């Protein structure tokens, strides 16, 4: 069996010039990165669009891009104009990712403890996003968040191979029911592996918190999941040496891969 590749979320908490960051990630042993797809300080639209190419030039693969979720609850808003605007934002991100050959887009279907209730109109919007993703050759991976039932609903309602899901181990430990991997393992397309203290989404290295990793990975779809073993971790000591942190992170990723 070919060993699964190892991936890392591009921002791991230590500021570094992008070329050095990419070089350090590759030097540590990772082969792919996942991106945050939005403009922010130091990352204008033009630079964001150039990012996938810079990643590939460094010798790394672009695994996926995570689109913003701050207003994702608007996908379920009672006002049709608000829903349509939320769908349109996602379609614009799909266009950008398609232009940069990003094959997988991670999105949240809801946020917070009290999102709007799922509705047929909201599901129609999600369905449209998936259909438009298919037209662009992109797979949507819905991430389990505080309300994993929204992911369950979408997977049950939309049979398209262009709708998959992203397993976040920290979210599952805090808010999950333990059902998603067992029930929908065959549609898993990405992972965000990190650990926590059982109280908050800490983004610790696997093994540094309370998650029972052998138990989690017992239900992992070993036969069908071929995407990278990806960590979504952030250094806790802002003064830590980035090379040491990345080396330790890659050791943790290899350890998780060995459990599989």
C-alpha positions, 0 to 999 in steps of 0.5 A: 500500500502506498503511504498516504501523503502528509499535509499541513495548514499553511499558517501554523502560528509563527510569522515567516516570509512565505518562501521560507515558510514553504521551504521549512514545511517541505524540509520538515517532511510535509508534501502538501498544504491547505490554504485559507482562501480570503484576503487579509492583512498582507494578503490582497486579492492579487497575492491570494491568487498567486499563492497556489502557484507559489506553493507548487513552485516550492515543490509542495502540492495544494491540497485544498482551500478553506473558504471564509465561514464568518457569515455562513449561517446566511445560507439558511436565512429566511430572507431569499436575498440574504441567502442568494448573496451567501450562495453568490459569495461561495460561487465567486470563491469557486471561480477563483479556486477553479482558476488556480486549479485548486481541486477541493474547497472546504466550507462550513455549513453553519457556525456558532451554537445557535445557527438557523434551522435547516430549511428546504430553501437553504438546502437548495442553495447548498445544492446549487453550490455543489452543482456549480462546483461540479461544473468547475471540476471541484469537490466541496468538503463540508466540515463538521463543526458545532452542529454536525447534523448539518453535514449529515443532512447535506450528505443524505440529501445530496448524492453528488460525488462533488459533495464530500466532507472534512473531518475535524478531530478537535471539533468532533471531540468537543461537539461530535456524536461519533457517528460521522466516520462510521456512517459517512467514511466513504465520502471523506475527502479531507482531514483536519487533525489536531488535539485539545483539552476537551474545553476549547478548539486549541489546535494542539499537536496530536497527542498533546491533548485528551483525544483518544487517537486509537479510538478515533482512527478505529473508524477511519475509512482506511480502504477509501481515504487516499488524501493527505493526513493533514494537521491543522495545528498552531504553535502555542509558544509564539517564540518557538523555533519554527523548524523545531515545531515543524519537525515535531508536527511531522513526527506527529503526522507520521505517528497518526499515519502509522496508526492507520 
